[in-house]
Amino acid sequence: MKYDELLSEAGYSQRAIDEVRQGKLYYGGSLDAASDKELSVKLAFHVDAKLENVAGLFMRYPKKKEFDDAVIALGMIAEDGGDGSLEDFAGVKLDPNSDVMDKLYHDAKAGSDLNLSTEEINKFKQLDKKASHEQIEQCLRQAGISSYARGKKDFSVGQELKHQLEVAPILKKKAPVFWKYVLDYPDSKPDVSIESFFWVNSLIDDKPTIALVHRLGMPHDQGYVYMERHFYLSRSHNCLQGIGAALPAEDGGTAVFYATRTSTDQ
């Protein structure tokens, strides 16, 4: 898999490819939309890091809090393997602006500013209006991963993420083994693949927003391919899926291509 060839198929001009090699971050516009709910972006850039460090940096040491001012807190899930437990979510807090968030959850309904299933909405309705902020947080930590209630038709994150992959021709063509793995997950797992899970609390529209994140990656054709999925968000947007490829550059650094698709009702 050659970097020039990959970027060319992604719609980058030779001039853009040359500028990326010189260290410029290049915005490549949007992807062909997978649905009318989608916002997308594709980026290409060069980093002064060896390719062999990519897996560790991407999979095991998420640095979001260091470069994203919106990130309030972050915690690994099942960091040592296994299924994880509710203790992994002990750091999940609906802060800052707790009063605003308490009211949102007390008044939760289908199609509101929250991503909740019908069953979860009913659980919050059963809470007394005088329920404490801690009780609301505890109820949120126990929420499952179900379709979001949207009035007439629920929204399935799983179906949306799968559809985004089905319309991703470059990944299917350039890394078919990885494409099948992420499409069939958890089946079809290659022996060389690794994965990690974590939660992130970010401030979006001045409101704390919880995301559950799944990362998968594997070596491929002298490079590395990886994916990040936000398979649950407490509010703001529906889900996010980012696909990337890292390839060795002539100067000893690493050339990176990354594209994301964000599903939103806004």
Disulfide bonds with the S-S distance in Angstrom:
none
